[in-house]
Each structure stands twice: as C-alpha cells, then as structure tokens.
C-alpha cells in the first residue's frame, strides 16, 4: 500500500510539472503586423542584391548583349529588316539609314545604388525628389556588356537612340552628361537622347518617339527591360500583358532584346492594378495573393 501511495504521488507531481510548462511549438512567428513591416522595408532587397552581387545577373547581361550584336549583324545584312512594332511605322523602312532604339535605366545604366539607398533608409516607396538627386549625381555605371555593344553599333554606322522615360527637361542635362562620361555614343547636341516630354514627340508612352525615329531610320533592334520599351498599351492586367508578349513571339530574341529587371517595372504595377483598392493599403498582401502555388 505504501508503495502504491508513493507511485501515485510521483505521477501527480509529474503531471503537475507538465501542466506548468507551455506547449512546445515547431516555430515562433512574429505578429502579422511585424511581418508586414519587415516585408515592406526589404521589399526590393533580394532583387537589388541579385543585380549588384550575383554572377548570374552579369552572365545574363553579357549573354543578352552578345545576342544583340549577333542580331545587329544580321539586320545590317538584310535591307528589309525592320524592328518597329505593328502600326507604328508611317513610312517605308527600306533605304533609310540604320538605327537602333534602346531604353536607358536598367538596360544600359545601373541605378541599383538608388534602390540600395532606399532600402537602407527604410523607404520602400518611390520618391521622385530622391530619384532626381540620384540622377543629378551623374554616377550611374554602365551595365555589363552594354558599353561594348553600343560602341560596336556606332562603329557600324548605326545611330543609337536612347528613348527613356526620364523627364525632360528636369533630367535631360544630367542624363546626357552621364551617358557621355561613360563613353556611350551621344551626338554633340544630344539629339539622340529622347526623354519623356521631348518636344519632338511629347507623349508619355514611347510609341510616338519610336515613330519619330522610324520616320528617319530603318530600326534594326530595340532593347529594354520593360514591355513599354517595345510596345504601347501595356497598362493592362498581367494576363493581357502575356497576350501582348505572345502576339509578338517572333520578335523576342531576334529584333527585340529584353533585359532582366526584377527590382521594378510595369509588371509590378500590373499586379497591383489587379488588386484594386487593396493595393493602396496592403501592397505586399496583394503581391502574396498573386503567387502561383502550382
């Protein structure tokens, strides 16, 4: 009997000790609000690091410009070759002097330090005053492979038109200076640099500027990091944007060269647009909802 009492007491003591301990969990998660803060502050972190530090990004850029050079040579040998999108050319291309149309930011100019500064400052949203300050520094570097390619194009007698959505006139002088200091082929008067609001073709979308170039040149190639660098009408749903890509399937890698940019672009705006009002207050939740799980 005495032994049974001792055993019973021991079991009760053990059960009491277990009850006083918290139930173990496999992982402790921060409150949802804290997770949102972390996600917002580091929203561009991986993308910016990939562009600045990864060998894979360098390899992708070098490969893209190697392809561009190969296609440029083919285009020069074919008098009927023309890279203009359907509907944008108003005059016949044959017999016109050759040119190519290229974007600037994240196509040939590296603005990742601007992204890095925003991350370090905990400012995930685009700030135009900060951007203008960065542009005014004239310190953007040439992206891997870019300078050699555009110099090669100029040596072949191809006029390079920089069609960028930097703003004219606020960013014009600094952009021309930056390109020229890096050694990109820029006309003495800077006339081959066409910013948004350019008096010759002031539309916000790039189609009007592309048409302006095509009235004077046979366009051999177009290069960019954003769908709007190649066609207009891109402010639509992600699905509609994929349809636009598919509609121009035969041009990609041949007449149109798309450069990688995971940090920002109209692809992000399209996802947020699909979210409606949620995008204004919970953009990260909106993006998570857009993830494909299968």
GIUR-V152305 format. One record per residue. PSI is psi as a letter, one per 40 degrees, with the letter a starting at -180 (NA if undefined). OMEGA is omega in degrees with one decimal (999 if undefined). BURIAL is + if it has 24 or more other C-alpha atoms within 12 Angstrom, else -. Layout:
PSI_OMEGA_BURIAL, PSI_OMEGA_BURIAL
//
This chain:
d_-179.8_-, d_-179.2_-, d_179.9_-, d_179.0_-, d_179.6_-, d_-179.9_-, d_179.2_-, d_178.8_-, d_-179.4_-, d_179.5_-, d_178.5_-, d_179.1_-, d_-179.6_-, d_179.3_-, d_179.6_-, d_179.5_-, d_179.3_-, d_-178.4_-, d_-178.1_-, e_-178.9_-, i_177.0_-, i_177.7_-, h_-178.5_-, i_176.5_-, i_-178.5_-, d_179.9_-, i_176.7_-, h_-177.7_-, i_174.2_-, i_175.6_-, i_-176.4_-, d_-179.6_-, d_178.8_-, d_177.4_-, d_-179.8_-, d_-179.9_-, d_178.6_-, d_-178.4_-, d_-178.5_+, d_-175.3_+, d_-177.0_+, f_-172.7_+, d_-177.4_+, e_-170.0_+, d_-176.7_+, d_-178.8_-, d_-178.5_-, d_176.9_+, d_179.4_-, d_-178.7_-, d_-177.4_+, d_-167.1_+, d_-171.6_-, h_173.3_-, d_-178.6_-, d_178.9_-, d_177.6_+, d_-179.5_-, d_179.4_-, d_179.8_+, d_179.4_+, d_178.5_+, d_179.5_-, d_-179.3_+, d_172.7_+, d_176.0_+, d_179.8_+, d_178.6_+, d_178.6_+, d_-178.9_-, d_177.0_+, d_178.7_+, d_178.1_+, d_-178.6_-, d_179.6_+, d_-177.8_+, e_-176.4_-, h_-175.4_-, e_179.9_-, e_-179.1_-, h_177.6_+, h_-174.6_+, e_-177.2_+, i_177.2_+, i_178.6_+, h_176.3_-, e_-176.9_-, d_178.6_+, h_-177.5_+, e_179.1_-, i_-179.3_-, i_-177.1_-, d_-173.5_+, h_178.3_-, e_178.5_-, i_178.2_-, i_-174.3_+, i_175.1_+, i_168.1_+, i_-179.9_+, h_-178.5_+, i_167.4_+, i_179.0_+, c_-173.2_+, h_-177.6_+, e_168.1_+, d_174.9_+, e_176.1_+, h_-178.5_+, h_177.5_+, e_-178.2_+, d_175.1_+, d_175.9_+, d_177.0_+, d_-178.6_+, d_178.4_+, d_179.2_+, d_178.8_+, d_-179.0_+, d_-179.8_-, e_-178.0_-, f_-178.2_-, g_-174.8_+, d_-177.4_+, i_178.5_-, h_179.2_-, h_-173.4_-, d_179.8_-, d_178.1_-, d_177.6_-, d_-179.7_+, d_177.0_+, d_177.8_-, d_179.6_+, d_-177.5_+, d_177.1_-, d_178.9_-, f_-173.6_+, e_176.3_+, h_179.6_+, i_173.0_+, h_177.7_+, i_-176.4_+, h_176.9_+, e_-172.4_+, d_-174.1_+, d_-179.3_+, d_-178.3_+, d_-176.0_+, d_173.6_+, d_178.3_+, d_179.6_+, d_179.9_+, d_178.5_+, d_178.5_-, e_179.6_-, e_-179.6_-, h_176.0_+, h_179.0_+, h_175.4_+, h_178.0_+, h_-178.5_+, h_-171.6_+, i_177.2_+, f_161.1_+, i_-171.2_+, h_171.8_+, h_10.2_+, e_-169.5_-, d_-173.9_-, e_-172.6_+, d_-174.8_+, d_-178.3_+, d_179.8_+, d_178.9_+, d_180.0_+, d_-178.3_+, d_178.5_+, d_-176.9_+, d_-179.2_+, d_179.0_-, e_178.8_+, e_176.1_-, i_-178.8_+, h_-179.9_+, h_178.7_+, i_-179.0_-, d_179.6_-, e_179.1_-, e_-173.2_+, e_178.2_-, e_173.6_+, h_-174.5_+, h_-179.9_+, i_174.3_+, h_-175.0_+, e_174.2_+, h_-176.7_+, d_-178.9_-, d_-178.5_-, g_-166.7_-, e_-178.3_-, i_179.2_+, d_176.3_+, i_-171.5_+, e_-175.7_+, d_-179.8_+, d_177.3_+, d_176.0_+, d_178.9_+, d_178.3_+, d_179.1_+, d_-174.6_+, e_175.4_+, e_-176.8_+, e_-172.9_+, i_163.9_+, h_-174.6_+, h_-174.9_+, d_-176.9_+, i_167.0_+, h_-179.0_+, i_178.3_+, i_179.3_+, e_-173.3_+, i_-177.1_+, d_179.6_+, e_175.3_+, e_-176.0_+, d_-179.0_+, i_173.7_+, i_176.6_+, f_-174.8_-, e_-178.9_+, g_-177.1_+, a_-177.8_-, i_175.6_-, d_-179.9_-, d_179.2_-, d_178.3_-, d_176.1_+, d_177.3_-, d_177.6_-, d_177.6_+, d_-178.7_+, d_-179.3_-, d_-179.0_-, f_-174.5_-, d_-174.1_-, e_-178.7_-, d_-175.8_+, h_-179.4_+, e_178.8_+, c_177.8_+, d_179.9_+, h_-178.9_+, h_179.4_+, h_178.5_+, i_-177.1_+, h_174.1_+, g_179.5_+, e_-172.2_+, d_-177.6_+, i_176.2_+, i_-178.1_+, e_175.1_+, d_179.8_+, d_178.5_+, d_-179.8_+, d_178.4_+, d_-179.6_+, d_179.1_+, d_180.0_+, d_-176.7_+, e_-178.7_+, b_-174.6_-, d_-179.1_-, d_-177.3_-, d_-176.9_-, d_-175.1_-, d_-176.4_-, g_-175.0_-, d_-179.9_+, d_175.4_+, d_177.7_+, d_-179.1_+, d_178.7_+, d_179.0_-, d_-179.2_-, e_-179.5_-, i_177.2_-, h_-175.0_-, e_176.8_-, NA_999_-
//
